[in-house]
Amino acid sequence: MRLALDAGNSFIKVGLFNKETLIKHTQLKHGESLLRFLTLEEIGRIATIISCSVIKHLNIKDLPAVKTIHINHHSVFPFKLQYKTPETLGIDRVVACCSLWNNRTDLLVIDAGSCITYDLVTGESGYIGGAISPGLKMRFKAMNNFTDKLPFVSQIDEHPALIGMTTKDCLKSGVIHGIVNEIEGFICSFKDKYPNINVFLTGGDAIFLCTALKSGIFADQNLVLKGLNSLIRLNEE
């Protein structure tokens, strides 16, 4: 068994793999025990742990003492990194691309999490870079924090109408339709330059946003976990 850990700003995403198959997955709060997700028997069957993190320390309790691989910008990837400041690159962005890579494909991977990231990998050049913008919750928090009267919208259950008739509905419309139009615009711009590009959406808000997007994209919330699992063989000593 293999355990993949993706430590983000808000949660640690955890996936248990049997070879290439993702058996089960969840997300844990920083500092929580692995026993909230796995039984002692399952933990005892883990042979390898592979992780990546956008924070300094991976904080999860009751990890087994087995072979551990931590992915960073010095790790081995199936493509070249052309990014000019790899030491500042959120490595989860690269890892998500690894799960989809073959050397004949141009990829755009959009990760809708705390931030929305856009990452381009081409068959010719490898990982090039992309763009970063505020995520859904971050936009709501920013409007609440930087104004005196705008309320904080904490929960979105369904896609809002275009025209809001209350302040909260206007906030919902601006954020959700703004993100959808942003993503659509980025996809169109990338497709103008790379006509055969394949587009994938991942991250915590992927499924919610995907239902509103008109562009033909593939949604998979577990690309980073799958990418980590795909990197074990390349990074084993």
C-alpha positions as CSV (number, residue, x, y, z in Angstrom):
1,M,0.0,0.0,0.0
2,R,1.0,3.6,-0.6
3,L,0.0,6.7,1.2
4,A,-0.1,10.1,-0.6
5,L,-0.3,13.4,1.4
6,D,-1.0,16.8,-0.1
7,A,-0.6,19.4,2.6
8,G,-2.4,22.6,1.5
9,N,-3.1,25.9,3.3
10,S,-6.4,24.7,4.8
11,F,-6.3,20.9,4.9
12,I,-4.1,17.8,4.3
13,K,-5.5,15.7,1.5
14,V,-4.8,12.0,2.1
15,G,-5.1,9.1,-0.4
16,L,-4.5,5.4,0.1
17,F,-3.3,3.6,-3.0
18,N,-3.0,-0.1,-4.0
19,K,-0.4,0.2,-6.7
20,E,-2.0,2.6,-9.2
21,T,-5.5,2.5,-7.8
22,L,-6.8,5.1,-5.4
23,I,-8.8,3.1,-2.8
24,K,-10.0,5.8,-0.5
25,H,-9.3,9.4,0.2
26,T,-10.2,12.2,2.6
27,Q,-9.0,15.5,4.0
28,L,-7.7,16.0,7.5
29,K,-7.1,19.2,9.5
30,H,-3.5,20.1,10.3
31,G,-2.5,18.2,13.4
32,E,-5.2,15.5,13.1
33,S,-4.5,11.8,13.5
34,L,-4.3,9.5,10.5
35,L,-6.4,7.1,12.6
36,R,-9.4,9.3,11.8
37,F,-9.1,8.0,8.2
38,L,-7.4,4.6,8.4
39,T,-7.6,1.6,10.7
40,L,-4.5,0.2,12.4
41,E,-4.6,-2.7,10.0
42,E,-4.6,-0.4,7.0
43,I,-1.8,1.7,8.5
44,G,0.2,-1.5,9.0
45,R,0.0,-2.3,5.3
46,I,1.5,1.0,4.2
47,A,5.0,0.5,2.6
48,T,5.6,4.0,1.2
49,I,4.6,7.5,2.0
50,I,4.9,10.3,-0.6
51,S,4.0,13.9,0.2
52,C,4.2,17.4,-1.0
53,S,3.4,20.6,1.0
54,V,2.8,24.3,0.4
55,I,3.6,24.9,4.1
56,K,6.9,24.5,6.0
57,H,6.0,21.4,8.1
58,L,3.8,18.4,7.4
59,N,1.7,18.2,10.6
60,I,-0.2,14.8,10.8
61,K,-0.2,12.4,13.7
62,D,0.3,8.6,13.8
63,L,2.2,8.2,10.5
64,P,3.9,4.8,10.2
65,A,7.7,4.6,10.2
66,V,8.1,3.5,6.6
67,K,10.0,4.7,3.5
68,T,9.1,8.4,3.0
69,I,9.5,10.5,-0.1
70,H,9.0,14.3,0.0
71,I,8.5,16.0,-3.4
72,N,10.0,19.4,-3.9
73,H,11.5,21.4,-6.8
74,H,14.7,19.2,-6.6
75,S,12.7,16.0,-7.2
76,V,12.6,14.1,-10.5
77,F,9.6,14.8,-12.7
78,P,8.6,13.2,-16.1
79,F,9.1,16.6,-17.8
80,K,11.5,19.6,-17.6
81,L,10.7,22.5,-15.3
82,Q,11.1,25.7,-17.2
83,Y,9.8,27.9,-14.3
84,K,12.3,30.7,-13.6
85,T,11.8,30.7,-9.8
86,P,11.3,27.0,-8.9
87,E,12.1,27.7,-5.2
88,T,8.9,29.8,-5.0
89,L,6.8,27.4,-7.0
90,G,3.9,25.6,-5.2
91,I,5.0,22.1,-5.9
92,D,1.5,20.8,-5.8
93,R,0.9,22.6,-9.1
94,V,3.6,20.5,-10.8
95,V,2.5,17.3,-9.1
96,A,-1.1,17.7,-10.5
97,C,0.3,17.9,-14.0
98,C,2.4,14.7,-13.5
99,S,-0.8,12.6,-13.1
100,L,-1.9,13.4,-16.7
101,W,1.4,13.8,-18.5
102,N,2.5,12.0,-21.7
103,N,5.1,13.5,-23.9
104,R,2.7,14.2,-26.8
105,T,0.1,16.3,-24.9
106,D,-0.3,20.0,-24.1
107,L,-2.0,20.3,-20.8
108,L,-3.7,23.1,-18.9
109,V,-4.4,22.1,-15.3
110,I,-6.7,24.5,-13.3
111,D,-6.7,23.9,-9.5
112,A,-9.6,25.6,-7.8
113,G,-8.6,25.7,-4.1
114,S,-7.6,28.5,-1.7
115,C,-6.2,30.1,-4.8
116,I,-7.0,29.3,-8.4
117,T,-3.9,28.2,-10.3
118,Y,-3.5,27.7,-14.0
119,D,-0.6,25.5,-15.1
120,L,0.7,24.8,-18.6
121,V,2.7,21.8,-19.6
122,T,3.6,21.3,-23.3
123,G,4.8,18.3,-25.1
124,E,7.7,20.3,-26.5
125,S,8.9,22.3,-23.5
126,G,7.6,20.6,-20.3
127,Y,6.2,22.7,-17.4
128,I,6.3,26.4,-18.3
129,G,4.1,28.2,-15.7
130,G,0.8,29.8,-15.7
131,A,-1.2,32.2,-13.5
132,I,-2.6,32.5,-9.9
133,S,-5.7,34.3,-8.8
134,P,-7.8,34.4,-5.6
135,G,-10.0,31.4,-4.9
136,L,-13.7,31.4,-4.1
137,K,-13.5,31.8,-0.3
138,M,-10.7,34.2,-0.5
139,R,-12.8,36.6,-2.7
140,F,-15.6,36.5,-0.2
141,K,-13.3,37.1,2.7
142,A,-11.5,40.0,0.9
143,M,-14.7,41.9,0.3
144,N,-15.8,41.5,3.9
145,N,-12.3,42.4,5.3
146,F,-11.6,45.4,3.1
147,T,-15.0,47.1,3.4
148,D,-17.1,48.4,6.3
149,K,-20.5,47.1,5.4
150,L,-20.3,44.1,3.0
151,P,-21.2,40.9,4.8
152,F,-19.2,37.7,4.7
153,V,-20.7,34.9,2.6
154,S,-19.7,31.6,4.2
155,Q,-21.6,29.1,2.2
156,I,-22.7,28.5,-1.4
157,D,-25.1,25.7,-2.0
158,E,-26.1,26.4,-5.6
159,H,-25.1,28.7,-8.5
160,P,-26.5,32.1,-8.1
161,A,-28.7,34.1,-10.5
162,L,-26.8,36.6,-12.6
163,I,-28.7,39.5,-11.1
164,G,-28.6,39.6,-7.4
165,M,-31.5,41.3,-5.6
166,T,-30.0,41.4,-2.1
167,T,-26.4,42.4,-1.1
168,K,-25.5,38.8,-0.3
169,D,-26.9,37.6,-3.7
170,C,-24.9,40.3,-5.4
171,L,-21.8,39.1,-3.7
172,K,-22.5,35.6,-4.7
173,S,-23.1,36.6,-8.3
174,G,-20.0,38.7,-8.5
175,V,-17.7,36.0,-7.1
176,I,-19.2,32.9,-8.8
177,H,-19.9,34.4,-12.2
178,G,-16.6,36.3,-12.0
179,I,-14.7,33.0,-11.4
180,V,-16.6,31.2,-14.1
181,N,-15.9,33.9,-16.7
182,E,-12.3,34.1,-15.6
183,I,-11.8,30.4,-16.1
184,E,-13.6,30.4,-19.5
185,G,-11.4,33.4,-20.6
186,F,-8.2,31.7,-19.6
187,I,-9.2,28.5,-21.4
188,C,-10.0,30.4,-24.6
189,S,-6.7,32.3,-24.4
190,F,-4.7,29.1,-23.9
191,K,-6.6,27.3,-26.7
192,D,-5.8,30.2,-29.1
193,K,-2.1,29.5,-28.5
194,Y,-2.3,25.7,-28.1
195,P,-5.3,24.5,-30.2
196,N,-5.1,20.9,-29.1
197,I,-4.6,21.5,-25.4
198,N,-6.4,19.3,-22.9
199,V,-8.0,21.1,-20.0
200,F,-8.4,19.5,-16.5
201,L,-10.0,21.0,-13.4
202,T,-9.1,19.9,-9.9
203,G,-9.2,21.2,-6.3
204,G,-11.9,21.5,-3.6
205,D,-14.2,23.7,-5.7
206,A,-13.7,21.8,-8.9
207,I,-17.0,19.9,-9.0
208,F,-19.1,22.9,-8.0
209,L,-17.5,25.1,-10.7
210,C,-17.5,22.5,-13.4
211,T,-21.2,22.4,-13.6
212,A,-21.3,26.1,-14.6
213,L,-18.4,26.0,-17.2
214,K,-19.3,25.7,-20.8
215,S,-15.8,24.7,-22.1
216,G,-15.1,21.0,-22.5
217,I,-13.0,20.2,-19.5
218,F,-12.4,17.1,-17.3
219,A,-12.9,17.4,-13.6
220,D,-11.0,15.3,-11.1
221,Q,-10.6,16.5,-7.5
222,N,-7.7,14.1,-6.8
223,L,-5.1,15.0,-9.4
224,V,-2.4,15.9,-6.8
225,L,-2.8,12.7,-4.9
226,K,-2.7,10.7,-8.2
227,G,0.3,12.7,-9.3
228,L,2.2,12.0,-6.1
229,N,1.5,8.3,-6.5
230,S,2.8,8.4,-10.1
231,L,6.1,10.0,-8.9
232,I,7.1,7.2,-6.5
233,R,9.0,5.2,-9.0
234,L,10.9,8.2,-10.4
235,N,12.0,9.3,-6.9
236,E,12.9,6.1,-5.2
237,E,16.5,5.8,-4.2
